[in-house]
Amino acid sequence: MSDDEFEQRIEALFGRNLATARVRAGLSQLELATRAGITVDILVQIELGTKDPDLYTVSRLAAAVGWTASDLLAR
């Protein structure tokens, strides 16, 4: 597996886990984006796995849904 393929899989996994965590927390995309200090457009891209968030954003998203960053990267 190439580095690009690995990165794409991680982004997709993070996005799926984030969407699951958001729904379980009872948050809309707008609510989560607002809590994390990002736009809804960026959040949608992250959840779809097409946007690679920086570590600061990962941390803010995790805190906003009540999960750890590690939880959002777990299979």
C-alpha positions in Angstrom: 0.0 0.0 0.0 1.4 3.4 -1.0 1.5 6.3 1.4 -1.3 8.1 -0.6 -3.5 5.0 -0.2 -2.8 4.8 3.5 -3.6 8.5 4.0 -6.9 8.1 2.1 -7.9 5.2 4.2 -7.1 7.1 7.4 -9.1 10.1 6.2 -12.1 7.9 5.3 -11.9 6.1 8.6 -11.7 9.3 10.6 -14.6 10.8 8.6 -16.9 7.8 9.2 -16.1 7.6 12.9 -16.6 11.4 13.2 -20.0 11.1 11.5 -21.0 8.2 13.8 -19.8 10.1 16.9 -21.7 13.3 15.8 -25.0 11.3 15.3 -24.5 9.5 18.7 -24.0 12.9 20.4 -27.2 14.1 18.8 -25.5 16.9 17.0 -26.3 18.3 13.5 -23.4 19.1 11.2 -24.0 22.8 11.9 -23.9 22.3 15.6 -20.6 20.3 15.5 -19.0 22.7 13.0 -19.9 25.6 15.3 -18.5 23.9 18.4 -15.3 23.0 16.6 -14.9 26.4 15.0 -15.0 25.3 11.4 -17.5 25.7 8.6 -20.1 23.2 7.7 -18.5 22.8 4.3 -15.2 21.8 5.9 -17.0 19.4 8.2 -18.8 17.7 5.3 -15.5 17.3 3.5 -13.9 15.8 6.6 -16.9 13.4 7.2 -16.7 12.3 3.5 -12.9 11.7 3.9 -11.9 14.2 1.2 -10.4 16.8 3.6 -7.4 16.1 5.9 -7.9 18.1 9.1 -4.9 19.3 11.1 -4.3 18.0 14.6 -5.8 21.1 16.2 -9.0 20.5 14.3 -9.0 16.8 15.1 -8.7 17.7 18.8 -11.5 20.2 18.7 -13.8 17.8 16.8 -13.1 15.0 19.3 -13.8 17.2 22.3 -17.0 18.5 20.7 -18.4 15.0 20.3 -17.1 13.7 23.6 -14.7 11.2 22.1 -10.9 11.2 22.1 -8.9 11.7 18.9 -7.7 8.1 19.3 -11.3 6.9 19.4 -12.0 8.7 16.1 -9.0 6.9 14.5 -9.9 3.4 15.8 -11.4 0.8 13.6 
